Amino acid sequence: MIIQNSGLEGVQSDLAHLDESTEKLGFFRGQWEYYRATYDCKLEDQSGEVYYLRMNTRAVEGRLESPHAILAVEAVYIGRATFPHGLEYESPVPQPILKIANDRLAQLKQMLQ
C-alpha cells in the first residue's frame, strides 16, 4: 500500500543526516546501490504479523558512498512480510499499524525540515 500524503515525497537530505534521523525512529537502510537506497522500519501487530514501512530514496547529488550525498525521498509504502523474505502490498494493514507508521513518518518529516 502506498502511503499518500506523507509529506515526505521530494524532501531532500544529506545521507549522514538521513541515516541518523531514520535510525532514531527505528528504520534501517536495507537495499542500496550507488544512487538509490531503501529505508525499512519493522512493525509488528499484537497477533505477531509483521509489516514493513518502506521509504525509497534516490541520490540527486553525489553517490551513496559519500555521507554528503543528497537524497530525495521518492515513495513511502507499507507491506506485510511474507515467508521467506518478501513483502505483500495488497493486504489490508491494521489501523494500529497504520497509526504507528503515520506517526513515525510525521516525526521523520519534522526531523528533516
Number of C-alpha atoms within 10 A of each C-alpha: 15 15 17 11 9 17 15 21 17 13 14 19 20 20 22 14 15 20 16 13 18 21 15 10 14 13 21 17 17 11 11 14 12 12 17 18 21 20 22 23 20 16 20 14 13 8 6 8 12 16 25 22 25 23 23 20 24 23 21 16 13 16 18 21 11 12 14 15 18 22 25 22 21 16 18 23 17 27 21 21 18 12 6 6 6 10 16 14 16 11 11 12 15 11 10 12 19 17 11 13 23 16 14 18 21 14 14 19 16 12 13 15 9
